[in-house]
């Protein structure tokens, strides 16, 4: 019998959870911001379709407090990312790595984009194969491998998508189970998220989401995928926001927050990089390290060792404290 080996990266073993749902959880739409704003996109009043909760921002904000999300929005978001990358204190996941704070900072800091942006249709829609579909009033067919060239395309800005999407998740949870999403058990949360993922797969012609599923933490099997009726219900309850696009946005932001540099608010204590054995930013790598991997410890951009310990006088000021055995002449 062949021995089962765990995958490795740069010599580090990747845990079972780190490979969590690489097909069901990874993918989606990322926000690329460029223009900061001081305004918070908090709605003045609730929609008649909104869940029974108040969208009031939390008070007494600190460095690790939410500045964009309202209290119940943050509860819903935390519950979602906790199912996308589960973890605990011994094996950190998205919550322990501060992913919700990363997403909050990202949305609170930027309202525009660093890429071409289209807020009015028709929107580009990818296709595969040699036969190009016909364009219609809402979409323009673009080869899937060229879709990246068309930038951000959506009637909703990411801030709007999150506001409407989180409310939609709670409406769907209340309709299905009589409670807000954060108050459901793990198996109920997974089943609901699979509905959202199924909507996205259906929109891309991939069926009803019968692929890999989130872990259940012992909460039971999530079944064979959502039904057409469940996905139709989600689309109705989400209203203006598309449930599939919203879930894709949350999961790609979760991945970013888990594995980006800690300077951006996520990857707390280098949990994400430690998980996959990624050394992060380093001043240099030896030829041997580039060929065979490295045992260097993960380091944030803010924690890099200073440069030029032996440079004195002219030129750029030395950024590193002198070290024993290193001289300036």
Number of C-alpha atoms within 10 A of each C-alpha: 3 4 5 6 7 10 13 12 13 17 14 17 16 16 14 9 15 18 14 19 16 12 12 21 25 17 16 16 17 16 21 17 16 13 11 14 12 9 11 15 14 15 12 8 10 13 10 7 12 18 20 15 14 14 19 15 18 15 11 8 10 8 8 11 14 22 21 24 29 18 18 21 24 20 17 19 23 19 21 26 20 20 24 26 24 22 18 11 9 7 13 24 25 29 25 22 24 23 30 29 25 26 24 19 20 22 25 20 19 20 21 16 16 13 14 10 15 17 12 11 13 16 20 22 18 18 19 12 8 7 8 12 16 8 13 10 8 11 15 16 18 20 17 13 10 10 14 12 10 15 15 22 18 18 16 16 18 24 21 16 21 21 19 21 28 28 28 26 29 26 23 24 22 17 15 16 14 13 16 22 27 20 17 17 11 22 20 19 22 24 20 24 26 29 27 27 28 28 29 24 19 16 13 13 10 13 15 22 22 17 16 15 24 24 20 18 12 8 13 12 14 20 12 14 19 21 15 15 10 18 24 12 15 25 20 15 22 23 13 15 23 21 29 26 20 24 28 21 21 27 23 19 24 28 21 19 26 30 24 21 21 24 13 16 22 29 29 25 16 23 22 27 22 20 21 20 22 22 18 20 14 15 10 8 12 10 9 9 13 11 10 10 18 18 12 14 13 20 20 18 14 10 11 13 13 11 13 15 16 16 18 13 8 7 7 9 12 16 13 13 12 14 9 6 6 10 11 10 6
